């Protein structure tokens, strides 16, 4: 492939990418990827070639987990350091990428990479096997577009040359399911307000005996249906938050009376999903969190702890990190968007340490993937 063709391919790809809309910042979704890049090829000191600009094009697939595969063609036509003659440089690689948990506040996702390939130098008839290793960083512009910085060490296993390749590119993702389609697949339905159901639920709730006050209400159902990116999302229709307590004459009860009412409330369930390998709460789920925020505002003596849990699929360290970041993301929305005082909201991640069931079936693992809101009454 000539230098001119590689340059035209890069420019054409960047122009096509500009047509993508930037709706909301999010980590790139699973699907087929195309990544045109430009960078610098630093030749080993023992080579006879000069360092030069490198153009590359990557074709790959991002799985619905931290892994991705990619085939990369790189062109770095240069000149001989001694004679000045033109040297055609064509590199072919097959790489694997492993994405680390993203930094949700900045939409940054670091990754590690390694692969195998070969580089064709027109000045050298031998095409030796090469291995490469390195990593990079992705900045998500929207669900389909991300800026990507990459660095690789490329080692010729026979001649022992070590080249360095650094690049910056634009990764485009195709074929992933949009938010609406994903919601339908997960059977996600908005909460329906049914006064008859709410009234029946309140009648079924058993009051707490006055001599045995219960000051903590645990929300035992999942807020987040998918806390491990290796598993499928499944969400059930949930119930709304309870109405604020009032006495028979319509007045607001005392704080001590409110404490008893809070303790007697049935479990509060919310529908919130995270996309695979994401820790950022999408705005379409804010109404769910708003219900919890409203309950906290109308019961000022209460606090909430957001707990993150996963199943045991994948590395324990990764599960721990994901559970912490997703719990913190929901806590941040409560504080920053809905104005709940920071002193009343906290978050903690338990990873896979506290399962509800043994992780011996798909149903049990699904139940273990959850985020639990624990509401406490702090009335003395």
PyMOL commands that set and color helices and strands:
alter all, ss='L'
color gray80, all
select helices_A, chain A and resi 3-17+179-185+195-204+255-263+283-298+316-337+342-344+362-368
alter helices_A, ss='H'
color red, helices_A
select strands_A, chain A and resi 31-42+52-62+67-75+78-79+86-87+89-99+108-121+129-142+145-156+162-174+216-218+302-309+345-349+370-377
alter strands_A, ss='S'
color yellow, strands_A
deselect
rebuild
show_as cartoon
